[in-house]
Amino acid sequence: MTPATTGAIVAVAFWLFLGAAAVSAMRYDFKKRQLSMESLRAAIERGQQLDPGVVEKLLAQHREPDVDRPQDLQPYLRIGGVITVAAGVGVGIAGAVLGLQVPLARLPMMAAGVIAICIGIGLLIASRVLVGNRTHVDGPSSMA
């Protein structure tokens, strides 16, 4: 197996993994929504009294983050930042390992890893900024 073939296999495997992870996450979210909606539908069809708190809780799980409240995005930014930093570290390590076989691939792969780490750090900083804005918005000055 030539080094170029090995690099191509690693690249294809990486993108297949990312695609599989994204598709499985979407499928999990869809199934979760479908199950809760089926539970609500079954209760309505049976004529059961539904507690408004329970209905609100089930429906609140499916709401998208409110654009007017950017602090709702904070957990998503944090999760995205952690995943992106981890992916950047992985790409950097893969670049170092692949660089043993293909020296020309080392620097570009490590640079891609550094870029991904920088993006992840930016997402983590953005989540912290939103937390800081939440204290200013919810603080005593907004009560006046």
C-alpha positions in Angstrom: 0.0 0.0 0.0 1.5 3.3 -1.0 1.6 6.3 1.3 -0.8 8.2 -0.9 -3.3 5.4 -0.7 -3.0 5.3 3.0 -3.6 9.0 3.3 -6.7 8.8 1.0 -8.1 5.9 3.1 -7.6 7.9 6.3 -9.3 11.0 4.8 -12.2 9.0 3.6 -12.6 7.2 6.9 -12.5 10.5 8.8 -15.3 12.0 6.6 -17.4 8.8 6.8 -17.1 8.9 10.5 -18.2 12.5 10.7 -21.1 11.8 8.3 -22.2 8.8 10.3 -22.1 10.7 13.5 -24.2 13.6 12.1 -26.8 11.3 10.6 -27.1 9.2 13.7 -27.5 12.4 15.8 -30.3 13.6 13.5 -32.0 10.2 13.6 -31.8 10.1 17.4 -33.4 13.6 17.6 -36.1 12.6 15.2 -37.0 9.4 17.0 -37.0 11.3 20.3 -39.4 13.9 19.0 -41.6 11.2 17.3 -41.9 9.2 20.5 -43.0 12.1 22.7 -45.5 13.3 20.0 -46.9 9.7 19.8 -47.3 9.7 23.6 -49.2 12.9 23.5 -51.3 11.8 20.6 -52.2 8.5 22.3 -53.2 10.3 25.5 -55.4 12.7 23.5 -57.0 9.8 21.6 -57.9 8.0 24.8 -59.5 11.1 26.2 -57.2 11.4 29.2 -56.9 14.7 31.0 -53.5 16.3 30.2 -51.8 18.4 32.7 -50.8 21.6 31.1 -47.4 21.4 32.8 -46.7 18.0 31.2 -47.7 19.2 27.8 -45.6 22.3 28.1 -42.6 20.2 29.2 -43.0 17.8 26.2 -43.4 20.7 23.7 -40.6 22.7 25.3 -38.1 19.9 24.4 -38.8 20.5 20.7 -38.5 24.2 20.5 -35.6 25.7 18.6 -33.5 28.2 20.4 -35.1 31.6 20.4 -33.3 34.1 18.1 -34.3 37.0 20.4 -32.6 35.3 23.3 -29.1 34.4 22.1 -28.1 33.1 25.5 -30.3 30.1 24.6 -27.5 29.2 22.2 -24.9 29.0 24.9 -25.0 25.2 25.5 -24.9 24.5 21.8 -21.8 26.8 21.4 -20.1 25.1 24.2 -20.8 21.6 22.9 -19.7 22.6 19.4 -16.5 24.2 20.8 -15.5 21.1 22.7 -16.2 18.8 19.7 -14.3 21.1 17.3 -11.3 21.4 19.6 -11.2 17.6 20.0 -11.4 17.2 16.2 -8.6 19.7 15.8 -6.4 17.8 18.2 -7.3 14.5 16.4 -6.4 16.0 13.0 -3.1 17.4 14.3 -2.2 14.0 15.8 -3.2 12.3 12.5 -1.0 14.8 10.7 1.9 13.9 12.9 1.4 10.2 12.4 0.8 10.5 8.7 3.8 12.7 8.4 6.0 9.7 9.3 4.9 8.1 6.1 4.3 11.1 3.9 6.5 14.0 5.2 4.8 16.5 2.8 1.4 15.9 4.5 2.6 16.7 8.1 2.4 20.5 8.0 -0.8 20.9 6.0 -2.6 18.4 8.3 -1.2 19.9 11.5 -2.2 23.4 10.2 -5.8 22.1 9.6 -5.8 20.8 13.1 -4.7 24.2 14.5 -7.4 25.9 12.5 -10.0 23.6 13.9 -8.7 24.2 17.4 -8.9 28.0 16.9 -12.5 27.7 15.7 -13.4 25.6 18.7 -11.8 28.1 21.1 -13.8 30.8 19.3 -17.0 28.9 20.0 -16.1 28.4 23.6 -15.3 32.1 24.0 -18.6 32.9 22.3 -20.4 30.7 24.9 -18.7 32.6 27.7 -19.6 35.9 26.2 -23.3 34.9 26.2 -23.0 33.9 29.8 -21.6 37.3 30.6 -24.4 39.0 28.6 -26.9 37.0 30.6 -25.7 38.4 33.9 -26.0 41.9 32.4 -29.5 41.3 31.0 -30.8 39.5 34.0 -29.0 41.7 36.5 -30.4 44.4 38.8 -30.1 47.1 36.2 -32.7 45.4 34.0 -35.2 45.4 36.8 -35.4 49.2 36.9 
